Amino acid sequence: MTVPTSTYELTHLQSLESESIHIIREVAAEFERPVLLFSGGKDSVIMLHLAAKAFWPARIPFPVMHVDTGHNFPEVLEFRDRAVEQLGVRLVVASVPDSIASGRVRERPDGIRNPLQTVTLLDAIQEHGFDAVFGGARRDEEKARAKERVFSFRDEFGQWDPKNQRPELWSLYNGRHHKGEHIRVFPLSNWTELDVWQYLAQEQIELPSIYFAHQREVFRRDNMWYAISEFTQPREGEEVATLTVRYRTVGDIPVTGAVESTAASYDEVIAETAATRMTERGATRGDDRLSEAAMEDRKREGYF
Amino acid sequence: MELLRFATAGSVDDGKSTLIGRLLYDTKSIFEDQLESIERTSRDRGDEQTNLALLTDGLRAEREQGITIDVAYRYFATPKRKFIIADTPGHIQYTRNMVTGASTANLALILVDARNGLVEQSRRHAFIASLLRVPHLVLCVNKMDLVDYDEDVFNRIKNEFRQFATKLDIGDLSFIPVSALHGDNIVHRSEDMPWYDGTSLLHHLEEVHIASDRNLIDARFPVQYVIRPQAQTNHDLHDYRGYAGMVAGGVFKPGDDVVVLPSGLQSRIAAIDTAGGPVDEAFAPMSVTMRLTDDVDVSRGDMICRPHNQPRVTQDIDAMLCWLSEQPLSVRGMYAIKHTTRNARTQVRGLDYRIDVNTLHRDESADSLSLNEIGRVTLRTTQPLFVDEYRRNRTSGSFLLIDESTGATVAAGMIL
């Protein structure tokens, strides 16, 4: 945070940062075993950065966890390991392929593993006894997430009950729960995609390279460009091209679309984000297109 | 760019969704895929027009029943400010949601239908905004197009509301005649109301002065977390002991004499740290880490303040309570209480009166509070809390009551 001027005003990024740090510290103070979900995606990168700031000069007092679908962009995996090492935090990997191998979940016919993450995540929460789980979800992303609390209660099955949420007032967060239940915590609730990019630029935070324009072999499916990779191949009749693209979100390769873009720097991405007419999930996430309430349904079951 | 949080209250009938939709649409904050999605849904449902309410009604049940159940947050920005809208349902059974939205709002926007004038609901919304000490209130008289943009209609409603507002404690009150449907006085000044010499709603939201709403006088720092780095990683930090928290009021500077409650020990601020470097001053709502010159015992739940300006240290609290739970208030019952960073237990010793949120009538014979009801109570806490009047400080003057067995948040309290 830069030194404020004597008019006692904070910029919107300072206000958001301060609110997020307050939330992260509150969790560290009131819970026994918090964990921060870290995928290497931009929101989780910011969350980790804020956690580092919240406890500076001490280390982050909780581990981070990656729910790994096995369908990763290599650039993101490399970034994940480097970020974790730099901050000296412990990394827990909860693996969807392991869940498949042990018979906890079955591979879907379409090969998409995003929905399978829920079981892997809940198993890991139970196994490690985590009582607070930080997620990088933002309310501006999606209409069901717009209804989410900052401290969001999950029952012993990890379920979210959107009609029976605890009222959340002022900056007082109620983290009460019984053993086996847990709280999902969303410190970035009030950030928008544009705030995220402005903050990344302001703080000069490093991101996986796929967030910036690069050449990639892609194919067209359901009006989106998907990467050709060891997990995803074009079907017959699908258009294949080599384009200059970047990713607006980072997830399971088979459901994460790229957008055509030449934005190669923070400033160029900010300009593009400010002018875009599509939401990031609408433009890049195949999994949200399943139905009007796809996200709400997944969240009820315990998804991020 | 500054951040302004505002709460909107009013029902779909008042055109609240249309108004929000208009603000978002005219500031280019609605995305094409969102618009396509609600156009498709509106068509499927057989609505004649695109139903902008679908933008905020995000839950399946809300869409199915066509009602807003819960607070929805919406975000938009202009080159001048970033805005967070807490969109709250207007009906009386959702009072708790309006209370929630208003608790963090800088401004409350209340909608009135020009054809109907002030109704019970408008008065209730104004009362709740004043109870929660929202510093700025805007009354939007909507659907002016349906009363031929008549100045007299607007003035009549304005005067009636002013009269009612004298019974309330409202800092800054503005009136704007609008037509959300046609966009009159929303983003641009209306050409149909030349008699109106005020600004458009968006201009008002961009310009209203909010910096001085915060309490910059009473220095209050609830200690949230004690930062003590592990010495083996860095020997320079061996003696580092920082008190992390969010400033709740006033201004703190290095060199200031301070007192720590409840111990009463005095010390001086050695430095105010952030990860980005030390700062010369800290004020609300900055999250910082304070170091003191003396090695005094300080832990979470303590309060750092100035020796000559201290909060009240007390176990006896008079407060207005808004009941948020289906399970009614049990007088003499025990609850957990959460106040700043301090947790304690409390007994509700008595209910002085219940207030009728529509008429402001006080019912002194009431013996309980049910969901959405508001009343004045006296509490006795198991440990002293460090409190200010809510009217002076929304942070050190507010608390939650929590049901100890279910963990549910059952009441929001404002200290008198």
Interface residues (C-beta under 8 A of the other chain):
Chain A: M1 T2 V3 P4 S6 T7 Y8 E9 L10 T11 H12 Q14 S15 L16 E17 S18 E19 I21 H22 R25 E26 A28 A29 A52 K53 A54 F55 W56 P57 A58 R59 G88 R139 D140 E142 K143 A144 R145 A146 K147 F153 P162 K163 Q165 R166 P167 E168 L169 W170 S171 L172 N174 R176 H177 H178 S189 N190 T192 L194 D195 T276 R277 M278 T279 G282 A283 E292 A293 E296
Chain B: M1 E2 L3 F31 E32 D33 Q34 S37 T41 L55 T56 D57 G58 L59 R60 A61 R63 I69 D70 V71 A72 Y73 R74 Y75 A77 R81 K82 I84 R96 N97 V99 T100 S103 T104 A211 R214 L216 Q224 Y225 I227 R228 P229 Q230 T233 N234 L237 Y240 A244 G245 M246 V251 D273 T274 A275 G276 G277 V279 D280 E281 F283 P285 M286 S287 T289 R300 L324 A336 K338 H339 T341 R394 T395 S398 F399 L400 I402 G407 A408 T409 A412
